[in-house]
C-alpha cells in the first residue's frame, strides 16, 4: 500500500508541475494555445524519459 501511495504522490506532483508550467505562460497566450502547451510539455516529458532509457535498443530495418 505504501508503494502505491508513493506512486500516486509522484504522479500528482508531475501533474502539478505541468499545470504550473502552463499557468506561468498562460497569461501570454490565447486559450487555444494553453492546451497545446500542456500537451507539448507532457509529450516532451514522456519522450525524454524514453530517449534516455539505456535498456532500449534500436531495431534494424528488415532486408
N, C-alpha and C positions, 0 to 999 in steps of 0.2 A: 504494500500500500504506500509506503514511504517513497519508493522509487517512482511510482506513478504520480505522486504529488509533485516530486521534483520535476518530472517531465512536463506536467501541466503548468507548473510555475515558470519554467523556461519558455514554453510556448507563449504564455501570456506576456512575458517580458519582451519576446520578439515582436509580438503584435503591437505592444505599447511603443516600442522603438520605431516601428514602421509608421504608426499613426503620428508620432511626434515629428518624424521627418516630413511628412506631408503637411502637418499643421504649421511647421516652421516656414514652409514655402507657399502655403495656400493663399495667403493674402495677396500674393503677387500673380496668381493665376486665375483664369476663368474657371467656373465649376467643372467643365468638361475635362480639363487638364488635371484636376485633382485625382480622379480615378486612374487616369493614365499614369500619373506619377506614382501612386500607390502600387499599381500593378508592376510597373517597371522596377521599383525598389524590391518588391517581393521576388520577382523573377531573377534579378541580379543576385540576390542573396542565395537563391536556390542554385543557380548556375555556378556561382563561385564556390559553393560547397561541393558540387560535383567535380568541377575542374581541378580542385586541389586534393581530391581523394587519390592517394597513391595506389590504391588497390585496383583502380580501373585501368583497363588496358585497351588500346585501340584495336579494332577489328580490321583485318586486312580484307580488301575487296576480293571477291572470288574471281578467278580467271586471270 
